[in-house]
Amino acid sequence: MPSTKGNKQASAPSAFEKRVKRRVSARVHDFFAVCPPGLKTTCQKELAALDTDIQEIQPLPGGVAFRTKLPTACFANLSLGSPSKVLMRIASFKADNFSTLEKKIKQIDWELFLPGNTDLNIQVTAHKSRLYHSGAIEERCRAIIEPRLFTPGNKSEQSLLIRADHDQFELSLDMSGELLFKRGIKQKVIKAPLRENLAFAILKTVGFTKQTVLMDPMCGSGTFSIEAAMIQANIPPGFYRSFAFEHWPGFRKENFNYLKTQAQKNFSMEEDSRIFASDIDGSALSLLEDAIDQHEFLKTIQARKTDFFDIQPNQLTPKKGVVVLNPPYGKRLGGDMDITHFFSEIGKKLTADFKGWRVGIIYPEKALGKAMGLPLQPMPFFHGGLDLFAGIGKVRG
Ligand SMILES: C[S@@+](CC[C@H](N)C(=O)[O-])C[C@H]1O[C@@H](n2cnc3c(N)ncnc32)[C@H](O)[C@@H]1O
């Protein structure tokens, strides 16, 4: 993270601001990047590369834990492409009765963590604990927390996650707000589009970099292409969106804006087109075209209505690069099309015309990976309620 030391504070801090700094922003805390299954390795690598102040990076069920200070965790929200959200752990204690729970909740400096005028969304899960009634736990906690949040301010929403497991309570604040796959770029999407964090992880795993040519021949509303354009332009995934932590007392707007301005200085808009997006469906493609019209950095994407089976990549670019595919399956395949036949035709097309290209392709059954006849490593993940695979490999030749 670039240093914010040279960035001047507007005025002397109040006593409250000093308390916030001492107890919240200047301390090292535990954080947790929540990841969909299959994306933890990418997230771990991203965290390790992001900032040396990020320590104790550890994959755990459901995501990756790490320790750092609040400003670095804000920077992580801005910069990470693979997680769904980042949580800040604010307390951990044992309680097997309501009186202990209430005593522990009262000990937390809520006003230092949360904004005054907040709509608190308390989500409780209890597992093998003496206190198991989630509604009652929420009610007791809310009755203590809300009166402490007296400071006026703009209305904001904040989720507090309370998890009890074998009487051990863990309390976390959702730093991100809306899920992080929402990058704030697309205005509209097709039904059930690919999530941006998944597209990001597949691009990273298949070895897509700033210099790589990308072919996205079943692009739909263009999730792969937009993520690729952000990577090529050096734009942090969260640059165009806002976060829940921006309402927190411990958030330093001037420092965060300074980090964004520094990031902006590294944006590199490409002149030549290295991203080729196409789809057989003009209405899906028009959503990508709308996004291209609105963002300068997306002008590097060449979008065309074309059938994948008609594409000759060497007519578009002399370079070999990465081809990513999120073909339709299930109901969306339509008609009487046999899915094994469809994927075997995709395999034949790639083998014939994409020799030497690296491939990232999504499919819903392991057998379909084999049906394509390509040397693909299946990366399992979960999306839209389904267990899926991303086949990662290279077409021989
Ligand atoms: C699952 S959707 C892709 C969704 C996309 N990843 C997104 O996030 O919006 C599959 C897409 O493949 C397209 N498609 C199906 N058959 C095609 C073909 N033969 N050539 C090009 N596109 C095709 C469909 O029109 C659809 O937009």
The ligand as a Tripos MOL2 file, in Angstrom:
@<TRIPOS>MOLECULE
LIG
   27    29     1     0     0
SMALL
NO_CHARGES

@<TRIPOS>ATOM
      1 C1        -23.6800  -18.6480  -19.5820 C.3       1 LIG1
      2 S1        -23.8050  -17.3650  -20.7380 S.3       1 LIG1
      3 C2        -22.3180  -16.4360  -20.5170 C.3       1 LIG1
      4 C3        -22.4920  -15.4700  -19.4330 C.3       1 LIG1
      5 C4        -21.3360  -14.5090  -19.3170 C.3       1 LIG1
      6 N1        -20.1520  -15.1460  -18.7880 N.3       1 LIG1
      7 C5        -21.7290  -13.3370  -18.4300 C.2       1 LIG1
      8 O1        -21.2150  -13.2210  -17.3110 O.co2     1 LIG1
      9 O2        -22.5870  -12.5490  -18.8220 O.co2     1 LIG1
     10 C6        -23.4800  -18.2130  -22.2390 C.3       1 LIG1
     11 C7        -23.4350  -17.3370  -23.4350 C.3       1 LIG1
     12 O3        -23.0070  -18.1310  -24.5420 O.3       1 LIG1
     13 C8        -23.6360  -17.6120  -25.6930 C.3       1 LIG1
     14 N2        -23.5570  -18.6280  -26.7730 N.ar      1 LIG1
     15 C9        -24.1530  -19.8260  -26.8330 C.ar      1 LIG1
     16 N3        -23.8040  -20.4700  -27.9700 N.ar      1 LIG1
     17 C10       -22.9630  -19.6610  -28.6420 C.ar      1 LIG1
     18 C11       -22.2300  -19.7470  -29.8490 C.ar      1 LIG1
     19 N4        -22.3340  -20.8130  -30.6430 N.pl3     1 LIG1
     20 N5        -21.4430  -18.7240  -30.1980 N.ar      1 LIG1
     21 C12       -21.3270  -17.6150  -29.4190 C.ar      1 LIG1
     22 N6        -22.0150  -17.4640  -28.2630 N.ar      1 LIG1
     23 C13       -22.8080  -18.4740  -27.8600 C.ar      1 LIG1
     24 C14       -25.0320  -17.2900  -25.2200 C.3       1 LIG1
     25 O4        -25.6620  -16.3610  -26.0830 O.3       1 LIG1
     26 C15       -24.7690  -16.7370  -23.8240 C.3       1 LIG1
     27 O5        -24.6780  -15.3220  -23.8440 O.3       1 LIG1
@<TRIPOS>BOND
     1     1     2 1
     2     2     3 1
     3     2    10 1
     4     3     4 1
     5     4     5 1
     6     5     6 1
     7     5     7 1
     8     7     8 2
     9     7     9 1
    10    10    11 1
    11    11    12 1
    12    11    26 1
    13    12    13 1
    14    13    14 1
    15    13    24 1
    16    14    15 ar
    17    14    23 ar
    18    15    16 ar
    19    16    17 ar
    20    17    18 ar
    21    17    23 ar
    22    18    19 1
    23    18    20 ar
    24    20    21 ar
    25    21    22 ar
    26    22    23 ar
    27    24    25 1
    28    24    26 1
    29    26    27 1
@<TRIPOS>SUBSTRUCTURE
     1 LIG1         1 GROUP 0 **** ****
